[in-house]
Amino acid sequence: MAAEGQEEHALTASGYITHHLQHLQKNFAWESTKQTSIVDFSVFNVDSLFWSLIIGVIGSFVLWSVARRATSGVPGRMQAAIELMYEMVDNQAKGIIKNANSRKVVAPLALTVFVWIFLMNFMDMLPVDFLPQIWHHAGPALGYDEYMRVVPTADLSTTLGLSTSVLLICLFYNIKIKGLGGWSHELVAAPFGDHFLLYPINFLMQMIEFTAKTVSHGMRLFGNMFAGELVFMLIALMGGVWSWQFNPTEGYFWLGVGHIAAGTIWTLFHILVITLQAFIFMMLTLIYVGQAHDHH
């Protein structure tokens, strides 16, 4: 996709990637802005919010429609696929969370997390310039910036938002299972023992544990998806250079061959990555909620 304005025909490789890594950002006055610091709660990424919500609605609708039409006879392919996923998640939940009442909520939640994250990851399988190129023309016509990123899980704010939601669920089950008093006592009595001299150290260690689990939970997904998106951009650049400067005597022909070969190989590999990352996020969600049920 070309850069803004008159720089369109002089776009460099670094400019191409920089442009593609810029979010459509607004502040709470709905003014176009750019994030200037690592943490800035006055800015939100409209594209990540839009695509994550749209994908979430689509995924929920598919699950609901399949469940509504489910039959006890020979299932169709879609019903069979959903049943296989549900059995996988339910078996994992039974092995981690012993409380049957909790599993009634946590297992469907984990299935929803798996499907939602997989679908968000799958946006990375679309051609790099397909949706951004459409928005490049439609966005300015509607009065918006032309920036558009379509992989919500390649946005750190999305993945940390998901991991923070898991943290809140864990806090809820800590209080529900152990009681507010029991959990409060656990915060100061574990892991080193119930002694008043150890209370500050225990509390500090608990806070570090909650923070580390939440940050690593979100960063793992973000890191893998961001790297995958960046590789697809580099592969797209190979094809772009070949098409713009085709000259077999100078070797640009082989960039086209490399573009096709690398694109095919990376796409096949990335299918495994996006599925594995959704599964890992789901499993960590079950593990962290299961830990909230354990008494120290």
C-alpha positions as CSV (number, residue, x, y, z in Angstrom):
1,M,0.0,0.0,0.0
2,A,1.3,3.5,-0.8
3,A,2.2,6.0,1.8
4,E,0.4,9.2,2.4
5,G,0.1,12.0,-0.1
6,Q,2.7,12.7,-2.7
7,E,5.2,10.2,-1.1
8,E,3.2,7.5,-2.7
9,H,5.6,6.7,-5.5
10,A,8.8,7.2,-3.4
11,L,7.8,4.7,-0.7
12,T,10.8,2.8,0.7
13,A,10.8,-0.7,2.2
14,S,11.1,0.7,5.7
15,G,8.4,3.2,5.0
16,Y,6.1,0.4,3.8
17,I,6.6,-1.5,7.0
18,T,6.3,1.5,9.2
19,H,3.0,2.5,7.5
20,H,1.6,-1.0,8.0
21,L,2.6,-1.1,11.7
22,Q,0.7,2.1,12.4
23,H,-2.8,1.7,14.0
24,L,-5.8,3.8,13.3
25,Q,-5.8,5.7,16.6
26,K,-8.2,8.0,18.3
27,N,-8.4,9.7,21.7
28,F,-11.5,9.9,23.8
29,A,-12.5,13.2,22.1
30,W,-12.5,11.1,18.9
31,E,-9.6,13.0,17.4
32,S,-7.0,11.4,15.3
33,T,-3.7,11.0,17.2
34,K,-0.6,8.9,17.5
35,Q,0.7,7.2,20.6
36,T,3.9,8.7,21.8
37,S,4.8,6.5,24.8
38,I,4.7,2.8,25.5
39,V,1.8,3.2,27.9
40,D,-0.8,5.8,27.0
41,F,-4.4,5.2,28.3
42,S,-5.7,8.3,26.5
43,V,-5.3,6.6,23.1
44,F,-7.1,3.6,21.8
45,N,-6.7,1.6,18.6
46,V,-9.9,1.8,16.6
47,D,-8.9,-0.9,14.1
48,S,-8.1,-3.5,16.8
49,L,-11.3,-2.8,18.7
50,F,-13.3,-3.0,15.5
51,W,-11.9,-6.2,14.1
52,S,-11.8,-8.0,17.5
53,L,-15.5,-7.2,18.1
54,I,-16.5,-8.1,14.6
55,I,-14.6,-11.4,14.8
56,G,-16.0,-12.1,18.3
57,V,-19.6,-11.6,17.1
58,I,-19.0,-13.9,14.1
59,G,-17.4,-16.6,16.2
60,S,-20.2,-16.4,18.8
61,F,-22.8,-16.5,16.1
62,V,-21.3,-19.6,14.4
63,L,-21.1,-21.4,17.8
64,W,-24.6,-20.5,18.6
65,S,-26.1,-21.4,15.2
66,V,-24.3,-24.8,15.3
67,A,-25.5,-25.5,18.8
68,R,-29.1,-24.5,17.9
69,R,-29.2,-26.9,14.9
70,A,-27.3,-29.7,16.7
71,T,-28.8,-33.2,16.2
72,S,-28.3,-36.5,18.1
73,G,-27.9,-38.4,14.9
74,V,-24.9,-38.3,12.5
75,P,-23.5,-34.8,12.9
76,G,-22.6,-32.6,9.9
77,R,-19.0,-31.5,9.4
78,M,-19.4,-28.2,11.3
79,Q,-21.2,-29.8,14.2
80,A,-18.5,-32.6,14.3
81,A,-15.7,-29.9,14.4
82,I,-17.4,-28.0,17.2
83,E,-18.0,-31.2,19.2
84,L,-14.4,-32.2,18.8
85,M,-13.2,-28.8,20.0
86,Y,-15.7,-28.9,22.9
87,E,-14.6,-32.4,24.0
88,M,-10.9,-31.3,23.8
89,V,-11.6,-28.2,26.0
90,D,-13.8,-30.1,28.4
91,N,-11.3,-32.9,28.9
92,Q,-8.6,-30.4,29.6
93,A,-10.9,-28.5,32.0
94,K,-11.7,-31.8,33.9
95,G,-8.0,-32.5,34.4
96,I,-7.2,-29.1,35.7
97,I,-10.3,-27.8,37.5
98,K,-11.9,-30.3,39.9
99,N,-14.9,-28.2,40.9
100,A,-17.7,-29.3,38.6
101,N,-19.8,-26.1,39.2
102,S,-16.8,-24.0,38.1
103,R,-16.3,-26.1,35.0
104,K,-19.9,-25.3,33.8
105,V,-18.7,-21.7,33.3
106,V,-14.9,-22.1,32.8
107,A,-15.1,-24.8,30.1
108,P,-17.4,-22.8,27.7
109,L,-15.3,-19.7,28.5
110,A,-12.1,-21.5,27.5
111,L,-13.8,-22.8,24.3
112,T,-14.9,-19.2,23.4
113,V,-11.3,-17.9,24.1
114,F,-9.9,-20.6,21.8
115,V,-12.2,-19.9,18.9
116,W,-12.0,-16.1,19.3
117,I,-8.2,-16.0,19.4
118,F,-7.9,-18.5,16.6
119,L,-10.2,-16.3,14.4
120,M,-8.3,-13.1,15.3
121,N,-5.0,-14.9,14.5
122,F,-6.4,-16.2,11.3
123,M,-6.7,-12.6,10.0
124,D,-3.0,-12.8,9.5
125,M,-3.6,-15.3,6.7
126,L,-5.3,-12.7,4.6
127,P,-3.1,-11.0,2.0
128,V,-1.1,-8.2,3.8
129,D,-2.5,-5.4,1.6
130,F,-6.0,-6.6,0.9
131,L,-8.1,-4.9,3.6
132,P,-5.6,-2.1,4.3
133,Q,-5.7,-1.2,0.6
134,I,-9.4,-1.0,0.6
135,W,-9.3,1.3,3.7
136,H,-6.5,3.3,2.1
137,H,-9.2,4.7,-0.3
138,A,-12.3,4.4,1.9
139,G,-10.8,5.8,5.2
140,P,-9.8,9.3,3.9
141,A,-13.1,9.5,2.0
142,L,-14.9,9.0,5.3
143,G,-12.7,11.5,7.1
144,Y,-10.4,9.0,8.8
145,D,-6.7,8.3,8.6
146,E,-5.7,5.7,6.1
147,Y,-4.0,3.4,8.7
148,M,-5.5,0.0,9.2
149,R,-4.2,-3.1,10.9
150,V,-6.4,-6.1,10.8
151,V,-4.8,-8.6,13.1
152,P,-6.0,-7.7,16.6
153,T,-3.7,-10.2,18.4
154,A,-0.6,-8.4,16.8
155,D,-1.6,-5.4,19.0
156,L,-0.2,-5.5,22.6
157,S,-3.2,-3.6,23.9
158,T,-5.5,-6.4,22.7
159,T,-3.5,-9.3,24.1
160,L,-2.8,-7.6,27.5
161,G,-6.5,-6.8,27.6
162,L,-7.3,-10.5,27.2
163,S,-4.8,-11.5,29.8
164,T,-6.1,-8.9,32.3
165,S,-9.6,-10.3,31.8
166,V,-8.2,-13.7,32.7
167,L,-6.6,-12.1,35.8
168,L,-10.0,-10.7,36.9
169,I,-11.6,-14.1,36.5
170,C,-8.9,-15.6,38.6
171,L,-9.4,-13.0,41.3
172,F,-13.1,-13.7,41.2
173,Y,-12.6,-17.5,41.7
174,N,-10.0,-16.9,44.4
175,I,-12.6,-15.0,46.4
176,K,-15.5,-17.3,45.5
177,I,-13.7,-20.5,46.4
178,K,-11.7,-19.4,49.4
179,G,-13.7,-16.5,50.7
180,L,-12.5,-13.0,51.0
181,G,-10.9,-13.7,54.4
182,G,-9.3,-17.0,53.2
183,W,-7.8,-15.4,50.1
184,S,-6.6,-12.4,52.0
185,H,-4.8,-14.7,54.5
186,E,-3.3,-16.6,51.6
187,L,-1.9,-13.5,50.1
188,V,0.3,-12.9,53.2
189,A,0.8,-16.5,54.3
190,A,2.0,-18.1,51.0
191,P,4.4,-19.2,49.7
192,F,6.9,-19.0,52.5
193,G,4.7,-19.7,55.5
194,D,2.3,-18.2,58.0
195,H,4.5,-16.0,60.1
196,F,4.0,-12.3,60.6
197,L,7.6,-11.5,59.7
198,L,7.1,-13.1,56.4
199,Y,3.8,-11.4,55.6
200,P,5.4,-8.5,53.6
201,I,7.6,-10.8,51.6
202,N,4.7,-13.2,50.9
203,F,2.5,-10.4,49.8
204,L,5.2,-9.0,47.5
205,M,5.8,-12.4,45.9
206,Q,2.0,-12.9,45.3
207,M,1.8,-9.5,43.6
208,I,4.9,-10.3,41.4
209,E,3.3,-13.7,40.5
210,F,0.0,-12.2,39.5
211,T,1.8,-9.5,37.5
212,A,4.2,-11.9,35.8
213,K,1.5,-14.3,34.8
214,T,-0.7,-11.6,33.3
215,V,2.1,-9.9,31.4
216,S,3.7,-13.1,30.1
217,H,0.2,-14.4,29.1
218,G,-0.4,-11.4,26.9
219,M,3.1,-10.9,25.7
220,R,3.5,-14.5,24.5
221,L,0.5,-14.2,22.1
222,F,1.5,-10.7,21.0
223,G,5.1,-11.6,20.3
224,N,4.3,-14.5,18.1
225,M,1.6,-12.8,16.1
226,F,3.6,-9.6,15.7
227,A,6.5,-11.5,14.4
228,G,4.3,-13.5,12.0
229,E,2.8,-10.3,10.7
230,L,6.2,-8.7,10.2
231,V,7.4,-11.8,8.2
232,F,4.4,-11.6,5.9
233,M,5.3,-7.9,5.3
234,L,8.8,-8.8,4.4
235,I,7.6,-11.5,2.0
236,A,5.2,-9.0,0.4
237,L,8.1,-6.6,-0.1
238,M,10.0,-9.3,-2.1
239,G,7.0,-9.6,-4.5
240,G,6.7,-5.8,-4.6
241,V,10.3,-5.2,-5.6
242,W,10.1,-8.0,-8.2
243,S,6.9,-6.5,-9.8
244,W,8.2,-2.9,-9.7
245,Q,11.7,-3.5,-10.9
246,F,11.5,-6.7,-12.9
247,N,14.9,-7.3,-14.5
248,P,16.1,-10.9,-14.9
249,T,19.7,-9.8,-15.6
250,E,19.9,-8.1,-12.2
251,G,18.4,-10.9,-10.3
252,Y,15.0,-9.4,-9.4
253,F,13.3,-12.3,-11.1
254,W,14.4,-14.5,-8.2
255,L,12.7,-12.2,-5.8
256,G,9.4,-13.2,-7.4
257,V,10.3,-16.9,-7.1
258,G,11.4,-16.3,-3.5
259,H,8.1,-14.4,-2.8
260,I,6.0,-17.4,-3.9
261,A,8.2,-20.0,-2.2
262,A,8.6,-18.1,1.0
263,G,5.0,-17.1,1.1
264,T,3.8,-20.7,0.6
265,I,6.1,-22.1,3.2
266,W,5.5,-19.4,5.8
267,T,1.7,-19.6,5.3
268,L,1.7,-23.4,5.9
269,F,3.9,-23.0,9.0
270,H,1.8,-20.0,10.3
271,I,-1.4,-22.1,10.2
272,L,0.3,-24.2,12.9
273,V,1.4,-21.1,14.8
274,I,-2.0,-19.4,15.0
275,T,-3.6,-22.7,16.1
276,L,-0.9,-23.4,18.7
277,Q,-1.0,-19.9,20.1
278,A,-4.8,-20.0,20.5
279,F,-4.4,-23.4,22.3
280,I,-1.7,-22.2,24.6
281,F,-3.7,-19.1,25.6
282,M,-6.7,-21.3,26.3
283,M,-4.6,-23.8,28.3
284,L,-3.0,-21.0,30.4
285,T,-6.4,-19.6,31.1
286,L,-7.5,-23.0,32.4
287,I,-4.3,-23.4,34.4
288,Y,-4.5,-20.0,36.0
289,V,-8.2,-20.4,36.9
290,G,-7.4,-23.9,38.3
291,Q,-4.7,-22.4,40.5
292,A,-7.3,-20.0,41.8
293,H,-9.2,-23.1,43.2
294,D,-6.1,-24.5,45.0
295,H,-5.6,-23.8,48.7
296,H,-2.2,-23.1,50.0
